[in-house]
Amino acid sequence: MDEHLILFTSILLLGIGSQWLAWKLRLPSILLLLGFGFLAGQFYDQSEIIEQSTLLALVSLSVGVILLEGGLSLKFSELKEAGPSLIRLLLVGTLVTWVLSTLSAHYLAGFSWPVAILVAAILVVTGPTVIGPLLRSVKPSRRVNLILKWEGIVIDPVGAVLAVLVFGVLFDSGHSHDGGSDLGHAALGLLKTLLIGGGLGWGAAMILASFLRRHWIPDYLQAVVILTVTLGLFTLSNFLQHESGLVTATVLGIGLANQKKARIRHVIEFKETVRTILISCLFIVLGGRIGWQEIVSVWKEALLFFLALVIVVRPASVFLATIGSKRLDWKEKLFISFMAPRGIVAAAVSSVFALELAKTGGPYAEEAARIGPIAFTVIVGTVALYGLFSGPLARKLGLAVKNPQGVLFVGIRRWSIEAALAIQEAGFRVLMLDSNYSATAKARMAGVQAVNANILSDFAAEEIDLSGIGYMAAVTPNDQVNSLACIALGHTLGSSNVFQFKAADLDDSERKAASSELMGRFIGSTKMDSLEVIELEKAGAAMKQTLLSDEFGMKEFRELYGEDALVLFVLHGASNSTLAVYADGIATPVSGDTLISLVVDDSEPVIEEPEGDGPKERLLPLP
């Protein structure tokens, strides 16, 4: 059988398998990708099948697509909150990182000064391929999330361009190395990079947006056309000015994300799928190109260099860059200083310049062989360290919660406010959203955080802080609005965590019933639809907390309140440490759990827990 076929299939299977295993084990995916790639590389020499220059070209194009996808997630509106701190990090922080990394690369990693300056320039980057997954896992506060997301995406082309300029000044034999000539060459290169990369990227974004708005590109071709244009402009930019394609791809993504002419959500979803495949394959391939002997030969220098980057360089760059900043407190600064994993751009750029340095054949060619394994160690080390400990640190600092289980209620009704109060009292974050100002005011007066907005608005998508939120319950009286809310939030929270009431027309004929694929999961008893919930409200139903016991379980609960009692949430355990949405197939209540349910009860409300074997429950009236 063709070795190429076996290799490419194995890379894809191993890459996607690593992604799934990382999700299952709640580990950084890139850590497993690099680990499995490294192990596979010890048994199979891929360099005999994939020629190095071909691989680097594929890696370069893939990085362009990844940066495009990253740029598509950046909104200028986010800069109102993250802008000042972000600019400080990109300017002052990058300079401090470069200087301190140069010193570390020379004195600890043993590189000569010119090579140390180049290695430091390469490793100022962090990267969206690692920052994004870690942020989704940790889910820190909104401001910290925005700063790290923007930094991780924008710093990649900055680092790559910096490395190009350094290489041109220090190692390019095509020009003399006197001070004035060097500075002039670097300044000209930077200007060309900004003009070519920024001009082509932004111009293409506006043209594509105009084409999409006028429907000159059919829907099924839009994502593919944008991808093709990106790759074409990426190659053209690099032809005109080395590594300016990274700037082009990033600016193109930012331009498309911030234009208001055309819808691009389906393009973003397509690019996310492509990015996942590319990252899975790239890290397997790049990890497999590092030999065990190469790592062993530099492990001491690599370890010292890695420790310096983590313990000294990153904290110093963050705290020096944010001196006098009133927007960030010390906890936020500390967490940001503990989040700088290196990713695919560091791996790709280090490989490119190691190869270019080896071609010089001069005194630095021998050092070029050490750049790859040291960069590999830094990538694995930073991903492992930050991936394993950034979550616990964020929770310790109060910037994130473990396994967010808070609830976003879309639609404010009297009983949903009562349910929100019960969940909030149990220690989980609750946020309510409604376009009716009167309803929002009632929730706020009751002591629940509420936002007056349309769930389908740009404001809701971009401005609402969902930190601590794990579920969404769409409970408006309108089935279509509930379904649209589930579609809108399904991507952010995950389709398994968005809920609505069963649509009233779901059991109608196939012609009239809404498609179940366009709905969220059904909350409560699947036998009760949205119209029946309204009837339950009219009958005077109220929210009630009920503690289940061995004597009073779900069977007794149903016997007491009947099948119309609508259980919505379950607080597991005596300490209410876990919140679950009651839905078909999940959140099966057991003894010791507390039900939060909507029931019709004509008896007197029980405020204190009764003695004996009766049900321990209380009504949840509004204050």
Secondary structure, 3 states (H helix, E strand, C coil): CCHHHHHHHHHHHHHHHHHHHHHHHCCCHHHHHHHHHHHHHCCCCHHHCCCHHHHHHHHHHHHHHHHHHHHCCCCHHHHHHHHHHHHHHHHHHHHHHHHHHHHHHHHCCCCCHHHHHHHHHHCCCCCHHHHHHHHHHHCCCHHHHHHHHHHHHHHHHHHHHHHHHHHHHHCCCCCCCCHHHHHHHHHHHHHHHHHHHHHHHHHHHHHHHHHHHCCCCCHHHHHHHHHHHHHHHHHHHHHHCCCHHHHHHHHHHHHHHHCCCCCCHHHHHHHHHHHHHHHHHHHHHHHHCCCHHHHHHHHHHHHHHHHHHHHHHHHHHHHHHCCCCCCCCHHHHHHHHCCCCCCHHHHHHHHHHHHHHHHHCCCCHHHHHHHHHHHHHHHHHHHHHHHHHHHHHHHHCCCCCCCCCEEEEECCCHHHHHHHHHHHHCCCCEEEEECCHHHHHHHHHHCCCEEECCCCCHHHHHCCCCCCEEEEEECCCCHHHHHHHHHHHHHHHCHHHEEECECCCCCCCCCCCCCHHHCCEEECCCCCEHHHHHHHHHCCCEEEEEECCCCCCHHHHHHHHCCCCEEEEEEECCCCCEEEECECCECCCCCCCEEEEEECCCCCCCCCCCCCCCCEEEECCCC
